[in-house]
Amino acid sequence: MDQQTIAIKDTSANPGPLGLLAFGMTTVLLNLHNAGIYEMNSMILGMGIFYGGIAQVIAGILESKKNNTFGLTAFTSYGFFWLSLVGLIVMPKLGWIDKTSGTALIAYLIMWGIFTLCLFFGTLRISKALQFVFASLTILFFSLAIGDATENASIKQFTGYEGIVCGASAIYTGVAVLLNEVYGRDVLPLGLVKK
């Protein structure tokens, strides 16, 4: 009996722009707060749960269908980062648990900084645009930790502006991937790395 192999072509949409835009927009909005533009509010928490959180997790799961381990790991992890961050803020207010100590929050931020630095090395094989996103995000996490450790208002405000740049770079990258795919040419450059 002859056996045949049937190749199944994946025709599902690219989840990358969704994940990048969810991360970027939520990051910009949180860091407008960190820069002192407005107070911590329900808009930030709502974005953290629904767009930065759930939408990124969905994008990460969809990346697995594309056989993209990097996209799966990054989007799913940062989606759960946003959900955990909202949990750290909201759970104490609901009386479920004590507020996170300063030392614990610094450890949380440092761990995310280390994780992001590790992922940065993966971007060296993808694109210059993603290299910028992950490099600026690594700086953001470590700067947030330093700001919390020192309680220095200037560092905290600088970190907010750096976070706005980081989020804006993710928005740019997401829009570039989307438009380049729609138009079938490089409308916005990504600096793809030749493999």
C-alpha positions in Angstrom: 0.0 0.0 0.0 1.5 3.4 -1.0 1.4 6.2 1.5 0.9 9.8 0.4 2.0 12.9 2.2 -0.3 15.8 2.0 1.1 19.2 2.7 -1.3 21.6 4.4 -0.7 25.2 3.8 -1.3 27.7 6.6 -3.4 30.5 5.2 -4.2 32.1 8.6 -3.6 35.8 9.0 -0.3 37.2 10.5 -0.9 37.8 14.2 2.2 39.9 14.6 0.7 43.3 14.0 -2.0 42.7 16.6 0.5 41.7 19.2 2.8 44.6 18.5 0.0 47.2 18.4 -1.5 45.8 21.6 1.8 46.0 23.4 2.8 49.4 21.9 -0.4 51.2 22.6 -0.8 49.9 26.1 2.9 50.8 26.8 2.5 54.3 25.5 -0.6 54.9 27.6 1.0 53.6 30.8 4.1 55.6 30.3 2.2 58.8 29.8 1.2 58.2 33.4 4.8 57.4 34.4 5.9 60.7 32.7 3.5 62.5 34.9 0.9 63.5 32.2 -2.0 62.0 34.1 -2.9 59.8 37.1 -3.1 56.0 37.2 -6.7 55.3 36.0 -9.2 52.8 34.8 -8.2 53.4 31.1 -4.7 52.1 31.8 -6.0 49.1 33.7 -8.6 48.4 31.1 -6.0 48.5 28.3 -3.7 46.3 30.4 -6.4 43.6 30.8 -8.1 43.7 27.4 -5.6 44.9 24.7 -2.2 44.6 26.2 -3.2 41.5 28.1 -5.8 39.3 26.4 -5.2 40.5 22.8 -1.5 39.8 23.1 -2.1 36.3 24.6 -4.4 35.6 21.6 -1.7 36.9 19.2 0.9 34.6 20.9 -1.3 31.6 20.6 -1.9 32.3 16.9 1.9 32.6 16.4 2.2 29.0 17.4 0.1 28.1 14.4 2.6 30.0 12.3 5.4 27.9 13.9 6.9 31.1 15.3 8.3 30.2 18.7 9.7 33.7 19.2 6.3 35.3 18.6 4.5 32.7 20.7 6.9 33.3 23.6 7.1 37.1 23.4 3.4 37.9 22.8 2.0 35.4 25.3 4.6 36.4 28.0 4.0 40.1 27.6 0.3 39.6 27.5 0.5 37.9 30.9 2.9 40.6 32.0 0.1 43.1 31.5 -2.5 40.9 33.2 -0.1 40.3 36.2 0.7 44.0 36.5 -3.0 44.9 36.6 -3.4 42.1 39.2 -0.6 43.6 41.3 -2.4 47.0 41.3 -6.0 45.8 41.6 -5.9 42.8 44.0 -4.7 44.9 47.0 -7.4 47.5 46.3 -10.0 44.7 46.4 -8.6 43.5 49.8 -7.5 40.1 48.3 -3.9 40.4 49.3 -1.4 42.9 50.8 0.2 45.5 48.5 3.4 44.4 46.8 6.4 45.6 48.7 8.9 47.9 47.0 11.6 45.2 47.1 9.3 42.7 45.5 8.2 45.1 42.7 11.9 45.9 42.0 12.6 42.1 41.7 9.6 41.7 39.4 10.8 44.5 37.1 14.4 43.2 37.1 13.2 39.7 36.2 11.2 41.1 33.2 14.3 43.1 32.2 16.4 40.0 32.2 13.7 38.1 30.2 13.5 40.9 27.7 17.3 41.1 27.3 17.3 37.4 26.5 14.6 37.9 23.9 16.6 40.9 22.4 19.2 38.4 21.3 16.6 36.6 19.2 15.7 39.9 17.4 19.2 40.0 16.0 18.0 37.4 13.5 14.7 39.2 12.7 14.8 42.9 12.1 16.3 46.3 13.2 12.8 47.5 14.1 12.3 44.6 16.6 15.9 45.1 17.9 14.9 48.7 18.8 11.7 47.6 20.4 13.4 45.0 22.6 16.4 47.1 23.4 14.3 50.0 24.5 12.0 47.7 26.5 15.0 46.2 28.3 16.1 49.7 29.2 12.6 50.5 30.3 12.3 47.6 32.7 15.7 48.2 34.3 15.0 52.0 34.5 11.7 51.3 36.2 13.5 49.1 38.7 16.1 51.8 39.3 13.5 54.5 39.7 11.6 52.4 42.3 14.9 51.5 44.1 16.0 55.1 44.3 12.6 56.9 44.5 14.2 59.5 42.3 11.4 61.5 40.6 13.7 62.6 37.7 14.6 59.0 36.9 10.9 58.0 37.1 9.9 60.8 34.7 12.7 60.0 32.3 11.6 56.4 32.4 8.1 57.4 31.4 9.4 59.2 28.3 11.7 56.3 27.4 8.6 54.0 27.7 6.7 56.3 25.3 9.5 55.9 22.8 9.5 52.1 23.3 5.7 51.8 22.9 5.8 54.1 19.8 8.5 51.9 18.3 6.3 48.8 18.8 3.3 50.7 17.2 5.6 51.6 14.2 6.7 48.0 13.8 3.2 46.7 14.0 1.9 49.2 11.4 4.9 48.6 9.2 4.3 44.8 9.2 0.6 45.3 8.5 1.0 47.9 5.7 3.9 46.1 4.0 1.8 42.9 3.9 -1.3 44.8 2.6 0.7 46.6 -0.1 3.0 43.7 -0.9 6.1 45.9 -0.7 8.1 47.9 1.9 5.9 50.9 2.6 7.6 51.4 6.0 11.1 49.9 6.4 11.7 47.2 9.1 15.4 46.6 8.4 14.9 42.9 7.9 18.0 40.8 8.7 19.2 38.7 5.9 19.6 35.1 7.0 
